[in-house]
Amino acid sequence: MSAHRAEDNQVIYPVVVIKVDGIKTQALLDTGSGSCYASAKLIDALNKKPKEIQTKRIEMILGSTTTRVEIYPATIKGADGQFTMEVELSKVHKPATSDGNTSERHI
């Protein structure tokens, strides 16, 4: 979901302020996603151990890849505290390129 302003060729993405287990952050609302993805930085800040580790095929705009995915339980709340939802956050490990670096274009 996005909005496009034709007069200046801008795309507006639906971003909201939320709290994830008490940590204030921003979330991009992706109505087409089958999972809740979180940055490695947020997952590290949560200081949790994954409840599950899977190997998954991830489909993206620029292609697909198979990689390790860690699943973390979390509670998200609206910034005003009026909305609460239990979620499972996915931390996707970026696949390494042939030179050993992680590839930014995959995730």
C-alpha positions as CSV (number, residue, x, y, z in Angstrom):
1,M,0.0,0.0,0.0
2,S,1.3,3.4,-0.9
3,A,0.1,6.8,-2.2
4,H,1.4,8.6,-5.1
5,R,1.3,12.4,-5.6
6,A,1.4,13.0,-9.4
7,E,2.2,16.7,-9.1
8,D,5.7,16.1,-7.6
9,N,6.2,12.4,-8.4
10,Q,6.5,11.5,-4.7
11,V,5.5,8.2,-3.2
12,I,4.1,8.2,0.4
13,Y,4.5,5.0,2.4
14,P,2.3,4.1,5.3
15,V,4.6,4.3,8.3
16,V,3.3,4.4,11.9
17,V,5.0,4.8,15.3
18,I,4.6,1.8,17.5
19,K,6.2,0.2,20.6
20,V,7.6,-3.3,20.3
21,D,8.0,-4.8,23.8
22,G,8.3,-1.2,25.0
23,I,10.8,0.0,22.4
24,K,9.5,2.9,20.4
25,T,10.1,2.4,16.7
26,Q,8.5,2.9,13.3
27,A,6.7,0.3,11.3
28,L,6.0,0.2,7.5
29,L,2.5,-1.2,7.0
30,D,2.8,-3.8,4.2
31,T,-0.7,-5.2,3.5
32,G,0.7,-7.8,1.1
33,S,3.3,-9.3,3.4
34,G,2.7,-12.8,4.9
35,S,5.1,-12.1,7.9
36,C,6.2,-9.4,10.3
37,Y,9.8,-8.6,9.5
38,A,12.1,-6.7,11.9
39,S,15.5,-5.2,11.6
40,A,18.5,-7.0,13.2
41,K,19.0,-3.8,15.2
42,L,15.5,-4.0,16.7
43,I,15.8,-7.7,17.4
44,D,19.1,-7.2,19.1
45,A,17.6,-4.4,21.2
46,L,14.8,-6.8,22.3
47,N,17.5,-9.0,23.8
48,K,15.5,-12.2,23.2
49,K,16.3,-15.7,22.0
50,P,14.4,-16.9,19.0
51,K,11.5,-19.3,19.7
52,E,12.1,-21.0,16.4
53,I,14.7,-21.1,13.5
54,Q,13.6,-22.0,10.0
55,T,15.0,-22.2,6.5
56,K,12.7,-20.4,4.2
57,R,12.5,-19.3,0.6
58,I,11.9,-15.5,0.6
59,E,10.2,-14.0,-2.5
60,M,11.1,-10.3,-3.2
61,I,10.6,-7.8,-6.0
62,L,14.1,-8.4,-7.3
63,G,14.0,-12.2,-7.1
64,S,14.0,-14.9,-4.4
65,T,16.5,-16.5,-2.0
66,T,16.6,-19.3,0.5
67,T,18.0,-18.3,3.9
68,R,17.8,-18.7,7.7
69,V,14.9,-17.0,9.4
70,E,14.6,-16.6,13.2
71,I,11.2,-16.1,14.7
72,Y,10.7,-14.0,17.9
73,P,7.5,-13.5,19.9
74,A,6.7,-9.8,20.7
75,T,3.9,-7.5,21.7
76,I,3.3,-4.4,19.6
77,K,1.3,-1.4,20.9
78,G,0.2,1.8,19.3
79,A,2.2,4.8,20.4
80,D,-0.9,6.0,22.4
81,G,-1.2,2.5,24.1
82,Q,-4.8,2.0,22.8
83,F,-3.9,-0.9,20.5
84,T,-2.1,-4.1,21.5
85,M,-1.3,-7.2,19.4
86,E,0.8,-10.3,19.9
87,V,3.0,-11.0,16.8
88,E,5.9,-13.2,15.7
89,L,8.7,-11.1,14.3
90,S,11.0,-12.6,11.6
91,K,14.7,-11.8,11.4
92,V,16.0,-12.8,8.0
93,H,19.7,-13.5,7.7
94,K,21.1,-11.9,4.6
95,P,22.8,-14.5,2.4
96,A,26.6,-14.1,1.8
97,T,27.9,-13.2,-1.6
98,S,30.9,-15.1,-3.1
99,D,33.3,-12.5,-1.5
100,G,31.8,-13.3,2.0
101,N,29.9,-10.0,2.3
102,T,26.2,-9.9,2.9
103,S,24.2,-8.8,-0.2
104,E,22.0,-5.8,0.5
105,R,20.0,-6.3,-2.7
106,H,18.5,-9.6,-1.4
107,I,16.8,-8.3,1.7
